[in-house]
């Protein structure tokens, strides 16, 4: 079956202007003089009367919120994104710095300063100055909000959920001439909820490392990376992972645990002793009342020390948590399990926007209700961008929560996700755990009009679906995988347009053999999801709030942080090649999917099957897995370890010319080492060879390096920048008489190195004879 192919780009046409030219575009004019009335800031349930009014929100209630300005030159931003992910463009992976993004696409300094003055004149406290100038984060009372935006802030009964929420009663209007995109945080009608599900404890287990055969986080690393052919020992060293959370977690040691540890350390270690984990406090990261931690984690016989740096946003607190603490612990454990050598785990913590308490019956009725100080999800993404620009943020991040904005297509969070793409951050979002996104979808958290599909349906993130994984046993390799029956996926319910990276690549025939419509047909007009997948079945060992379970909890919220950890491995290898981070994953994965041999799919799609595990069966209710093809259950599927890493971050490869025989006291031998420089590798210092080890084949004892260097001389090899291609460097092997090492067979390992360390290795057998 022939497939149409599309350019390797994100959005828009393929003919694009260069980044420097984009900087010359002028800013938006400040032409509006009338009081602008914003749209899409009030829940529909309020505007149409479905939500019953309960009371006025206390005038003294403090709220954090963000006044968000529109992007400048948004069409040009789409063009630049295309260039950044087009391997044929000179701007390929030349990601912007945050200041560059601000200069080209952020609001002008004049607009921003005018908005700051407006906020201050309204009595608000400006709580930060984001580097990209996209928003003015503020804190103010309900009375100040009502005066500045000409609204009333009320408490309403949710029409379909047994809870109250607060909201403004009408669309806000501002006595301000600069266009404003939105005000984020003035209602908590649709608070973020974890993409997490509980089973019945009867998951199919196969002797993995946790209690009752449940998977530990380390089992995921073994299945998707370390037990795959050619794995290089990547651990995420030098990389970090960011997690977006709406609530804190408990790191207090609990005597009920077998290790005397806490929820995170017990989740990582398990009861079986396969791993160990302990934690200590590590300062407050500069945030008053905050606590950071230092995790000591031993797995596979290797001990790792990982700083856990908590970043509270808008009143968030690591020590404030409820039943959703389980989600936070899961995210942390799964990211660490995949990339145990990461330089830090960075946990962004906003308040639980869905929480509210009713005080004892004293005082006036409206003051019984105490809501959280913030429901501003945009602020957490702005903080991530600020930190990235300051050099303390991470190249990869994940979110396992979803919600339903008033207007998903125009929600300001889309701005942040596009900026992530532009500055080189890989961002992963859980696809949800309620099955396919179609008319049969069951909403566990809902308003009268929309389920929770955001942010996973936006085309600016990598959406992660779920699978059911089988391994060879505890710490074992990948054996097989099927689509998870609860995996979220389908056609964007809110009609996000199809991105160009997906157009033509995620397409199935509209008719099946009997001429009826194919129920698995993807849309050619709207965004399809998910993009990739990992295990999400109810087969995990997790601990929360002082108790542990095996084979009860699952969800795509396990899969998303695993992919973020995997991206840390990719970016570690990319950094070793002196290359930038990979950024947005989707353009690469869909390009891999489109690179068919002779335009065919299925079993003939060897490029795809080299990089992704073959998933042959499964359904999420509305859609089915399609072997060797994109599908709306697992997307392109799960990663095939080192093979996909090498495709995303090509590495310098070394190969030896087989065994060699050297005679003691005989002539020296020139032994060739072949070095392959891939496209995309760049290092002005070139590639050097280094002797790593020499081990006796009979005694298995290593030869001291100084003795090894006495008989093997290593040249400089490639002394400077070299174009892609194959190069040969020659070792000089000369064994004088008498010599150490002596007669016998040895395994010699040689490494290719640059300033970032070992790139790759090769080994050969050395036979020393009389």
Legacy VTK file of the C-alpha trace (Angstrom):
# vtk DataFile Version 3.0
C-alpha trace
ASCII
DATASET POLYDATA
POINTS 770 float
0.000 0.000 0.000
1.483 3.326 -1.041
1.533 6.160 1.453
1.773 9.859 0.789
4.778 11.422 2.481
4.985 14.760 4.232
7.858 17.114 4.982
9.598 16.570 8.284
8.134 19.602 9.919
5.810 20.726 12.666
3.178 23.081 11.330
2.511 25.055 8.165
4.251 25.113 4.754
7.698 23.791 4.022
9.054 26.985 2.394
10.196 29.009 5.388
12.123 32.189 6.194
15.243 31.976 8.337
15.209 32.830 12.028
17.195 36.033 11.689
14.696 37.498 9.262
11.856 36.765 11.649
13.346 39.109 14.239
12.610 42.116 12.051
8.820 41.792 12.266
7.139 44.643 14.044
5.076 44.302 17.210
1.344 44.603 17.548
0.103 48.175 17.506
-1.541 49.590 20.597
-4.532 50.800 18.670
-7.375 49.731 20.944
-8.723 52.465 23.166
-12.054 50.946 24.244
-12.295 48.703 27.309
-11.643 45.197 25.917
-13.903 42.371 27.071
-12.126 39.014 27.132
-13.709 35.737 26.103
-13.419 32.139 27.277
-12.632 32.937 30.909
-15.978 31.813 32.377
-17.062 28.148 32.586
-20.017 27.450 30.336
-21.868 25.948 33.298
-21.780 29.406 34.923
-22.715 31.439 31.868
-25.715 29.240 31.009
-26.918 28.824 34.594
-26.242 25.088 34.938
-24.119 25.725 38.044
-26.232 26.931 40.972
-25.020 30.022 42.801
-24.149 29.229 46.435
-22.535 32.371 47.827
-20.218 35.243 47.132
-16.528 34.384 47.507
-15.018 36.175 50.477
-13.778 39.636 49.472
-10.604 39.030 51.469
-9.765 35.687 49.854
-6.300 35.928 48.282
-5.798 34.437 44.819
-2.757 33.985 42.608
-3.422 34.355 38.883
-1.688 35.342 35.641
-2.617 38.009 33.110
-1.415 36.521 29.822
-0.482 38.548 26.762
-0.734 37.163 23.204
2.205 35.887 21.218
3.733 38.215 18.653
4.375 36.968 15.117
2.620 33.669 15.814
2.582 32.593 12.154
6.318 33.196 11.952
6.775 31.098 15.094
5.114 28.167 13.333
7.487 28.640 10.411
10.496 28.654 12.688
9.299 25.534 14.486
9.171 23.814 11.119
12.777 24.771 10.478
13.973 23.652 13.900
12.679 20.122 13.238
13.453 19.890 9.522
16.715 17.982 9.018
17.179 19.736 5.664
17.072 23.210 7.201
20.206 25.110 8.319
18.235 25.898 11.513
17.744 22.203 12.328
17.891 21.834 16.140
19.320 25.319 16.508
16.938 25.963 19.381
16.297 29.448 20.662
17.375 30.741 24.012
14.620 32.199 26.153
15.870 35.765 25.450
15.836 35.037 21.712
12.291 33.702 21.933
11.263 36.799 23.859
12.797 39.157 21.324
11.173 37.404 18.378
7.790 36.285 19.701
7.156 37.620 23.176
5.206 40.811 23.880
7.164 44.035 23.486
8.790 45.558 26.534
6.438 48.539 26.235
3.343 46.334 26.263
4.665 44.308 29.155
5.623 47.311 31.268
2.212 48.854 30.623
0.537 45.695 31.901
2.729 45.671 35.012
1.699 49.263 35.746
-1.971 48.358 35.232
-1.658 45.458 37.679
0.071 47.592 40.292
-2.467 50.404 39.863
-5.214 47.826 40.450
-3.708 47.003 43.835
-2.280 43.635 42.813
1.111 42.428 43.980
3.268 41.452 41.011
4.897 38.173 42.122
7.358 37.709 39.264
8.690 38.957 35.963
8.860 35.998 33.533
11.824 36.175 31.193
9.627 35.672 28.115
7.265 38.525 29.090
4.290 36.315 28.234
2.451 36.967 31.492
2.296 39.112 34.582
1.824 36.813 37.581
0.025 38.577 40.412
-1.609 38.092 43.784
-4.677 39.980 44.920
-7.875 39.859 46.912
-11.269 39.036 45.515
-12.283 42.666 46.068
-9.340 43.885 43.970
-10.135 41.366 41.215
-13.766 42.441 41.073
-12.809 46.094 40.821
-10.077 45.636 38.190
-12.005 43.262 35.909
-15.604 44.394 36.502
-16.826 40.990 37.683
-18.199 39.246 40.769
-16.357 36.259 42.230
-18.827 33.644 43.432
-19.079 30.119 44.796
-21.120 27.655 42.726
-22.305 24.071 43.032
-20.733 21.915 40.354
-23.566 20.563 38.153
-22.157 17.005 37.799
-19.656 16.590 40.646
-20.277 16.654 44.388
-18.172 19.718 45.059
-18.168 23.483 45.022
-16.023 25.696 42.832
-15.306 29.396 42.577
-15.563 31.455 39.417
-16.035 34.942 38.094
-19.650 35.503 37.036
-19.015 37.121 33.647
-16.254 37.716 31.124
-13.687 40.170 32.494
-13.130 43.586 30.966
-10.043 45.765 31.452
-9.552 49.518 31.253
-6.354 48.813 29.369
-5.388 49.452 25.754
-2.962 46.552 25.190
-4.560 43.298 23.938
-4.746 40.586 26.623
-5.095 36.899 25.698
-6.525 35.494 28.934
-6.537 35.645 32.711
-5.460 32.267 34.060
-6.575 31.212 37.516
-9.929 32.888 38.187
-11.921 29.662 38.494
-11.370 26.086 39.595
-14.278 24.526 37.733
-12.000 21.979 36.019
-9.062 21.282 38.348
-6.266 19.001 37.124
-6.829 15.333 37.987
-4.323 12.451 37.816
-4.384 10.114 34.819
-4.388 7.194 37.238
-6.573 4.094 37.560
-7.037 1.346 40.117
-7.560 -2.277 39.150
-8.631 -5.290 41.157
-5.198 -6.630 42.044
-5.470 -9.415 39.464
-3.057 -8.093 36.845
-1.092 -10.616 34.803
2.235 -10.844 36.657
5.335 -12.654 35.499
7.861 -12.664 38.324
9.061 -9.081 38.199
11.013 -7.385 40.982
8.253 -6.104 43.288
5.912 -7.908 45.666
3.630 -10.507 44.040
5.512 -10.112 40.778
4.605 -6.440 40.350
6.918 -4.187 38.392
9.343 -1.829 40.085
10.543 1.244 38.223
13.872 -0.514 37.584
12.043 -3.228 35.639
10.942 -0.612 33.110
14.534 0.443 32.497
15.503 -3.209 32.016
12.647 -3.852 29.594
12.924 -0.719 27.470
16.645 -0.049 27.628
19.337 -2.019 29.451
18.338 -5.461 28.202
18.072 -4.301 24.605
20.799 -5.103 22.110
23.682 -2.635 22.085
22.729 -0.675 25.226
25.631 1.608 26.124
25.146 2.202 29.836
23.321 5.526 29.558
21.831 6.615 32.892
20.722 10.200 32.237
24.003 11.554 33.574
24.142 15.327 33.105
20.399 15.486 32.375
17.416 16.281 34.559
13.681 15.641 34.402
10.923 18.104 35.332
7.581 16.925 36.698
4.400 19.018 36.782
2.392 18.296 39.935
-0.694 19.755 41.607
0.003 18.874 45.214
2.918 17.787 47.379
4.146 14.453 48.710
5.329 12.789 51.935
9.030 12.076 52.479
8.670 11.286 56.188
10.089 7.876 57.067
7.350 5.456 58.070
8.166 2.653 60.549
5.508 0.434 58.953
7.686 0.078 55.864
10.137 -2.814 55.840
13.002 -0.461 55.034
11.904 2.233 57.462
11.694 4.522 54.437
9.089 6.813 52.948
6.631 6.563 50.073
9.196 7.301 47.341
12.078 5.221 48.678
9.796 2.262 49.380
8.265 2.478 45.888
11.739 2.414 44.353
13.154 -0.314 46.617
10.206 -2.700 46.908
9.995 -5.328 49.629
12.131 -7.935 47.915
15.499 -6.255 48.353
16.062 -5.954 44.608
16.914 -2.272 45.143
17.596 0.015 48.096
16.713 3.676 48.542
17.083 6.237 51.312
16.660 10.003 51.441
17.876 12.962 53.482
16.834 16.612 53.540
18.888 18.949 51.365
18.013 22.583 52.097
15.072 24.558 50.776
16.216 25.576 47.287
15.769 29.226 48.143
12.019 28.882 48.779
10.848 29.699 52.298
9.145 26.722 53.927
10.237 24.353 51.169
12.300 21.183 51.646
14.548 19.583 49.023
15.873 16.054 49.310
18.888 13.965 48.372
18.013 10.454 47.248
20.439 7.550 47.468
19.235 4.808 45.133
20.979 1.501 44.468
19.843 -0.657 41.585
21.704 -3.280 39.584
24.535 -3.044 42.090
25.193 0.630 41.290
24.503 3.443 43.749
23.153 6.753 42.434
22.722 10.032 44.281
19.905 12.184 42.911
19.014 15.682 44.163
15.244 16.154 44.316
14.598 19.864 43.943
11.069 21.035 44.677
9.820 24.257 43.108
6.649 25.573 44.787
4.458 27.738 42.554
1.731 30.145 43.706
1.465 28.811 47.237
2.213 25.187 46.452
4.004 23.251 49.179
5.835 19.939 49.139
4.378 19.114 52.563
0.747 19.715 51.565
-0.797 16.588 50.072
-3.899 14.417 50.005
-4.918 11.238 48.209
-3.385 12.554 45.003
0.051 12.145 46.606
0.145 8.744 44.915
0.398 10.427 41.521
3.361 12.543 42.579
5.246 9.545 43.989
4.546 7.503 40.845
5.873 10.243 38.566
9.036 10.624 40.612
9.742 6.902 40.878
9.146 6.130 37.195
11.369 8.947 35.929
14.146 7.923 38.340
13.783 4.251 37.441
14.396 4.961 33.760
17.236 7.476 34.278
18.794 6.733 37.698
21.927 8.757 36.970
20.122 12.043 36.276
21.671 15.210 37.703
18.430 16.272 39.395
14.710 15.568 39.539
12.883 18.881 39.469
9.352 18.759 40.895
7.096 21.759 40.227
4.316 21.890 42.815
1.184 23.998 42.455
-1.680 23.859 44.973
-4.399 21.283 44.511
-6.903 23.492 42.699
-9.761 21.086 43.360
-9.466 21.209 47.128
-11.805 23.237 49.320
-12.855 23.106 52.937
-15.989 24.182 54.766
-15.184 25.808 58.079
-17.208 25.180 61.272
-20.520 27.065 61.371
-19.459 30.348 62.845
-19.509 33.837 61.393
-21.221 34.821 58.190
-22.250 32.108 55.729
-20.094 33.239 52.785
-16.936 32.904 54.833
-17.413 29.219 55.573
-15.577 28.287 52.414
-11.813 28.212 52.114
-10.424 27.566 48.639
-6.811 27.110 47.537
-4.852 30.232 46.717
-4.309 29.287 43.077
-5.848 27.431 40.152
-3.418 28.983 37.672
-1.897 26.155 35.629
-0.175 28.600 33.261
2.082 29.839 36.080
3.731 26.459 36.509
4.779 26.341 32.840
6.099 29.900 33.011
8.221 28.904 36.003
9.646 25.982 34.032
10.571 28.328 31.168
12.160 30.801 33.589
14.249 28.070 35.179
15.315 26.714 31.800
16.452 30.161 30.732
18.380 30.510 33.987
20.235 27.257 33.362
18.615 25.256 36.183
15.711 23.736 34.243
15.485 20.466 32.349
15.486 19.321 28.721
12.658 16.862 29.354
9.436 17.065 31.358
6.175 15.226 31.863
2.670 15.791 33.174
0.284 13.066 34.326
-2.693 15.317 35.050
-5.483 16.464 32.745
-8.324 18.979 32.819
-10.832 20.802 30.572
-10.100 24.466 29.810
-12.937 26.778 28.799
-11.483 27.056 25.284
-8.762 24.447 24.672
-7.857 25.774 21.215
-7.058 29.238 22.600
-5.884 28.289 26.070
-2.683 30.170 26.988
-0.982 26.908 27.988
-0.603 26.272 24.245
1.783 29.233 24.195
3.988 27.576 26.777
4.012 24.263 24.912
5.027 25.994 21.673
7.799 27.756 23.542
8.980 24.389 24.890
9.242 23.230 21.265
11.193 26.339 20.301
13.738 26.244 23.138
14.308 22.481 22.981
12.290 20.912 25.820
10.744 17.461 25.288
7.328 17.474 26.978
5.269 14.309 27.562
1.596 14.144 28.587
-0.432 11.134 29.734
-3.173 10.174 27.261
-5.693 9.294 29.977
-7.124 6.023 31.248
-10.752 5.909 30.152
-10.331 4.305 26.752
-10.900 5.769 23.329
-11.907 9.370 22.755
-15.186 8.687 20.992
-18.890 8.601 21.719
-18.425 5.660 24.100
-16.024 7.616 26.294
-16.895 7.568 30.013
-15.954 10.689 31.938
-14.931 10.223 35.535
-14.302 13.953 35.949
-16.525 16.019 33.716
-18.544 19.124 33.166
-21.849 18.969 31.275
-20.148 19.514 27.946
-16.625 18.152 27.911
-14.497 15.390 29.409
-10.916 15.963 30.505
-8.758 15.732 27.367
-6.251 18.517 27.966
-3.305 18.893 27.578
-2.950 15.500 25.886
-4.959 16.523 22.827
-2.862 19.576 21.961
-0.490 18.943 19.027
2.394 20.682 20.837
3.068 17.826 23.305
4.014 14.166 22.966
0.985 12.206 24.121
1.759 8.869 25.760
-0.652 5.946 25.545
-0.643 2.677 27.448
0.359 -0.943 26.851
0.354 -4.246 28.712
3.977 -5.399 28.950
5.397 -8.890 29.424
9.062 -9.341 30.353
11.292 -12.368 30.804
11.147 -12.048 34.597
12.492 -9.935 37.436
14.722 -7.294 35.887
14.180 -9.051 32.579
14.081 -8.049 28.953
11.106 -7.133 26.791
9.184 -10.168 25.537
5.894 -8.865 24.175
3.418 -6.014 24.450
-0.227 -5.384 23.643
-2.395 -2.285 23.660
-3.856 -1.509 27.092
-7.642 -1.643 27.085
-7.954 1.660 29.009
-5.414 3.638 26.998
-6.628 7.080 26.016
-6.526 7.874 22.334
-8.525 9.039 19.371
-9.319 12.129 17.333
-9.087 15.459 19.158
-12.526 16.038 20.739
-11.948 19.797 20.664
-10.884 19.857 17.009
-7.222 20.748 17.302
-6.087 20.887 13.650
-3.861 18.085 12.447
-0.176 19.091 12.608
1.992 18.627 9.546
4.225 16.086 11.313
1.130 13.858 11.475
-0.491 14.604 8.148
0.078 11.637 5.864
1.987 9.678 8.525
-0.888 8.699 10.791
-3.299 7.625 8.105
-5.154 4.403 7.446
-7.306 3.299 4.528
-10.887 4.580 4.948
-12.448 1.270 3.883
-11.852 -2.310 4.926
-12.181 -5.372 2.679
-15.965 -5.559 2.728
-16.275 -1.911 1.705
-17.477 -0.641 5.104
-15.734 2.256 6.882
-12.699 1.244 8.885
-13.365 1.946 12.592
-9.637 2.555 13.050
-9.491 5.347 10.486
-7.591 8.353 11.759
-8.549 11.908 10.953
-6.862 13.810 8.146
-8.187 17.108 9.541
-7.729 16.913 13.295
-5.004 15.897 15.714
-4.810 12.132 16.378
-3.398 10.664 19.588
-1.489 9.121 21.259
1.973 9.488 19.719
3.907 6.798 21.624
3.252 4.420 24.519
4.716 2.421 27.399
3.371 -0.023 29.968
0.319 1.277 31.847
-1.412 -1.884 33.055
-2.332 -2.584 36.701
0.991 -4.335 37.296
2.984 -1.918 39.447
4.282 -1.785 43.010
3.524 1.617 44.561
3.431 3.186 48.023
1.484 6.214 49.196
0.312 7.685 52.492
2.018 4.943 54.476
0.794 1.845 52.639
1.920 -0.173 49.616
0.055 -2.178 46.987
1.074 -4.583 44.243
-0.785 -4.960 40.938
-3.565 -2.503 41.792
-2.507 0.795 40.224
-1.942 1.581 36.578
-2.459 4.362 34.090
-0.768 6.371 31.406
0.496 8.479 34.300
3.095 5.714 34.737
3.990 5.824 31.038
4.534 9.583 30.587
7.349 10.013 33.178
8.978 6.827 31.877
9.202 8.436 28.438
10.627 11.609 30.017
13.307 9.455 31.668
13.993 7.758 28.337
14.395 11.181 26.706
17.069 11.927 29.325
19.026 8.922 28.017
18.686 10.214 24.461
19.843 13.687 25.438
22.769 12.294 27.414
24.006 10.622 24.242
23.258 13.748 22.221
25.309 15.842 24.653
28.190 13.353 24.368
28.135 14.074 20.633
28.304 17.826 21.323
24.800 18.131 19.907
21.799 20.011 21.337
18.841 18.322 22.976
16.320 16.648 20.688
13.445 18.896 21.791
9.937 17.953 20.641
9.890 14.202 19.985
6.939 13.978 17.586
8.551 15.195 14.328
11.241 12.508 14.731
8.913 9.616 15.556
6.524 10.338 12.709
9.460 10.638 10.329
10.646 7.203 11.464
7.128 5.910 10.874
6.951 7.357 7.385
10.293 5.939 6.258
8.870 2.737 4.789
10.759 0.441 2.469
9.167 0.806 -0.971
6.332 2.758 0.631
4.944 -0.322 2.390
3.835 -0.936 5.970
3.302 -3.769 8.401
5.946 -6.508 8.436
7.896 -4.744 5.656
8.332 -1.581 7.683
11.829 -2.463 8.844
12.860 1.128 9.662
9.967 1.461 12.053
10.406 -2.005 13.590
14.104 -1.365 14.147
13.247 1.533 16.440
9.957 0.537 18.051
8.779 -2.677 19.675
6.272 -4.658 17.665
2.830 -4.461 19.277
0.434 -6.823 17.543
-2.872 -6.734 19.404
-5.112 -4.851 21.788
-7.922 -2.308 21.763
-9.018 0.673 23.838
-12.705 0.164 23.070
-13.017 2.375 20.016
-9.753 1.626 18.213
-7.445 -1.340 17.690
-3.700 -1.826 17.526
-2.368 -2.049 13.953
0.877 -3.978 13.647
3.690 -1.912 12.181
1.464 1.133 11.759
0.343 4.161 13.661
-2.808 3.533 15.707
-4.936 5.392 18.269
-4.212 2.958 21.099
-0.412 2.982 21.275
0.603 5.568 18.644
3.917 4.353 17.281
4.408 2.182 20.368
7.245 1.749 22.845
10.981 2.356 22.300
13.371 -0.379 21.284
16.104 0.843 23.594
19.473 1.732 22.161
18.280 1.432 18.565
15.863 4.347 18.926
18.403 6.332 20.945
20.951 5.911 18.151
18.401 7.082 15.582
17.482 10.159 17.604
21.055 10.936 18.701
23.457 9.225 16.258
26.682 8.180 17.955
30.238 7.671 16.815
30.723 3.933 16.310
33.928 1.938 16.640
34.597 -1.484 15.176
37.649 -3.760 15.374
39.019 -5.994 12.615
38.668 -9.325 14.433
41.344 -11.296 16.377
45.031 -10.581 16.026
48.100 -12.704 16.746
51.329 -11.079 17.962
54.648 -12.863 18.538
56.776 -12.008 21.569
59.878 -10.233 20.273
58.485 -10.289 16.749
57.651 -7.420 14.437
55.138 -4.758 15.454
51.658 -5.047 13.942
49.428 -2.196 12.803
45.885 -3.043 13.910
42.971 -1.092 12.358
40.113 0.469 14.352
37.297 1.750 12.136
35.491 4.905 13.298
32.152 5.892 11.767
31.135 9.557 12.163
27.346 9.940 11.772
25.447 12.852 10.328
24.779 15.390 13.036
27.944 14.731 15.026
30.073 17.790 15.618
33.177 18.193 17.750
36.055 20.522 16.855
38.401 18.416 18.984
37.732 15.297 16.917
37.724 11.757 18.272
40.501 10.213 20.339
41.081 6.546 21.069
41.664 5.301 24.593
42.640 1.937 26.052
39.928 0.890 28.477
40.827 -2.642 29.510
42.764 -5.807 28.747
41.509 -8.984 30.395
43.105 -12.430 30.360
40.795 -14.954 28.734
42.042 -17.761 30.976
42.188 -16.084 34.407
39.689 -13.238 33.720
42.123 -10.935 35.511
42.682 -7.422 34.153
46.100 -6.317 32.993
47.213 -3.018 34.583
46.772 -0.130 32.169
50.443 0.818 32.382
51.420 -2.678 31.226
48.804 -2.548 28.483
50.223 0.770 27.270
53.688 -0.788 27.057
52.598 -3.055 24.205
49.758 -1.076 22.553
50.446 2.425 21.235
47.433 4.572 20.408
47.611 7.460 17.910
45.773 10.775 18.156
43.403 9.507 15.451
40.930 12.235 14.290
42.464 15.435 15.589
39.773 17.893 14.561
36.320 18.351 13.093
35.543 15.618 10.584
32.609 15.330 8.171
30.348 12.269 8.343
32.047 9.176 7.022
34.262 6.211 7.858
37.829 6.616 9.115
40.541 4.130 10.037
43.077 4.595 12.829
45.838 2.089 13.528
46.992 0.775 16.880
50.633 -0.335 17.036
50.888 -3.651 18.901
54.458 -4.629 19.823
55.314 -7.252 22.473
59.029 -7.161 23.352
60.830 -10.009 25.114
60.499 -10.367 28.030
57.088 -8.670 28.338
54.114 -8.244 30.587
51.513 -9.270 29.754
52.845 -12.672 28.860
51.766 -15.438 26.509
48.010 -16.046 26.284
44.719 -14.731 24.936
43.325 -11.378 26.011
40.175 -9.356 25.367
41.159 -5.761 24.606
38.568 -2.965 24.815
39.181 0.354 23.074
37.019 3.462 23.443
36.392 6.457 21.269
36.303 9.608 23.389
35.830 13.342 23.232
35.663 16.071 25.850
32.354 14.709 27.163
33.670 11.218 27.837
33.297 7.841 26.164
31.351 7.851 22.904
31.387 4.119 22.208
33.647 1.086 22.520
34.843 -1.924 20.573
36.718 -5.056 21.606
39.005 -7.603 19.950
40.936 -10.739 20.926
44.719 -10.429 21.221
46.688 -13.709 21.049
50.243 -13.326 22.357
52.457 -16.245 21.224
56.117 -17.242 21.410
LINES 1 771
770 0 1 2 3 4 5 6 7 8 9 10 11 12 13 14 15 16 17 18 19 20 21 22 23 24 25 26 27 28 29 30 31 32 33 34 35 36 37 38 39 40 41 42 43 44 45 46 47 48 49 50 51 52 53 54 55 56 57 58 59 60 61 62 63 64 65 66 67 68 69 70 71 72 73 74 75 76 77 78 79 80 81 82 83 84 85 86 87 88 89 90 91 92 93 94 95 96 97 98 99 100 101 102 103 104 105 106 107 108 109 110 111 112 113 114 115 116 117 118 119 120 121 122 123 124 125 126 127 128 129 130 131 132 133 134 135 136 137 138 139 140 141 142 143 144 145 146 147 148 149 150 151 152 153 154 155 156 157 158 159 160 161 162 163 164 165 166 167 168 169 170 171 172 173 174 175 176 177 178 179 180 181 182 183 184 185 186 187 188 189 190 191 192 193 194 195 196 197 198 199 200 201 202 203 204 205 206 207 208 209 210 211 212 213 214 215 216 217 218 219 220 221 222 223 224 225 226 227 228 229 230 231 232 233 234 235 236 237 238 239 240 241 242 243 244 245 246 247 248 249 250 251 252 253 254 255 256 257 258 259 260 261 262 263 264 265 266 267 268 269 270 271 272 273 274 275 276 277 278 279 280 281 282 283 284 285 286 287 288 289 290 291 292 293 294 295 296 297 298 299 300 301 302 303 304 305 306 307 308 309 310 311 312 313 314 315 316 317 318 319 320 321 322 323 324 325 326 327 328 329 330 331 332 333 334 335 336 337 338 339 340 341 342 343 344 345 346 347 348 349 350 351 352 353 354 355 356 357 358 359 360 361 362 363 364 365 366 367 368 369 370 371 372 373 374 375 376 377 378 379 380 381 382 383 384 385 386 387 388 389 390 391 392 393 394 395 396 397 398 399 400 401 402 403 404 405 406 407 408 409 410 411 412 413 414 415 416 417 418 419 420 421 422 423 424 425 426 427 428 429 430 431 432 433 434 435 436 437 438 439 440 441 442 443 444 445 446 447 448 449 450 451 452 453 454 455 456 457 458 459 460 461 462 463 464 465 466 467 468 469 470 471 472 473 474 475 476 477 478 479 480 481 482 483 484 485 486 487 488 489 490 491 492 493 494 495 496 497 498 499 500 501 502 503 504 505 506 507 508 509 510 511 512 513 514 515 516 517 518 519 520 521 522 523 524 525 526 527 528 529 530 531 532 533 534 535 536 537 538 539 540 541 542 543 544 545 546 547 548 549 550 551 552 553 554 555 556 557 558 559 560 561 562 563 564 565 566 567 568 569 570 571 572 573 574 575 576 577 578 579 580 581 582 583 584 585 586 587 588 589 590 591 592 593 594 595 596 597 598 599 600 601 602 603 604 605 606 607 608 609 610 611 612 613 614 615 616 617 618 619 620 621 622 623 624 625 626 627 628 629 630 631 632 633 634 635 636 637 638 639 640 641 642 643 644 645 646 647 648 649 650 651 652 653 654 655 656 657 658 659 660 661 662 663 664 665 666 667 668 669 670 671 672 673 674 675 676 677 678 679 680 681 682 683 684 685 686 687 688 689 690 691 692 693 694 695 696 697 698 699 700 701 702 703 704 705 706 707 708 709 710 711 712 713 714 715 716 717 718 719 720 721 722 723 724 725 726 727 728 729 730 731 732 733 734 735 736 737 738 739 740 741 742 743 744 745 746 747 748 749 750 751 752 753 754 755 756 757 758 759 760 761 762 763 764 765 766 767 768 769
